[in-house]
């Protein structure tokens, strides 16, 4: 397994790592949220910039990103614009999506690029990030269903082929079997791939997948400090306690 070093975090090694999302809409709130997140000592923090009121002003985004990075240091920061079609707050043009992420590559420690932005955009942003020795999560989110196992694997493989350092997929279960399908696909990809992966089954039904990384091979899970950024997220302190219990040797 290839381990990815992001500041002090070694993703793909040891226990499942914890990421806290920041979802405030205004700068002062974001500062407070970032300070609170840092106090919780996660392995990674994600700025969900699609929640930010000034997201359409790239200079405001850049200034805010620099501020958050300074507050969090040495905790690494993941920059994510989640489009509305994948569960985010809004849509932007493809050109502006690229501009935002190219700016963020120079400031943040890692970025998230959505698979459905298209092969060309994904390839270009992955290549651009690698020029600056930065890493990329390529992600896909299905808020309606859990695809068959072969389709989950196909999407994860395509992310890897397009240059993802970390393929990520999140799906919505309708049945208990859907959760098992996701876990099974995750385990199979983990065994076959030489990079860390992130997988999750969303909602209350899929909550088990958020703590099953040592079983499924998923290297990272998301925990909330106040507001959740996706259905089924567990409060970070509870998440830490559960993962610590599961990681103890008999």
Secondary structure, 3 states (H helix, E strand, C coil): CCCEEECCEEECCCCCEEEEEECCCCHHHHHHHHHHHHHCCCCEEEEEHHHCCCCCCHHHHHHHHHHHHHHHCCCEEEEECCEHHHCCCECCCHHHHHHHHHHHHCCCCEEEEEHHHCHHHHHHHHHHHHHCCCEEEEEEEECCCCCCHHHHHHHHHHHHHCCCCEEEEEEECCCHHHHHHHHHHHHHHHHHCCCCEEEEEECCCCHHHHCCHHHHCECEEEEECCCCCCCCCEEHHHHHHHHHHHHCCC
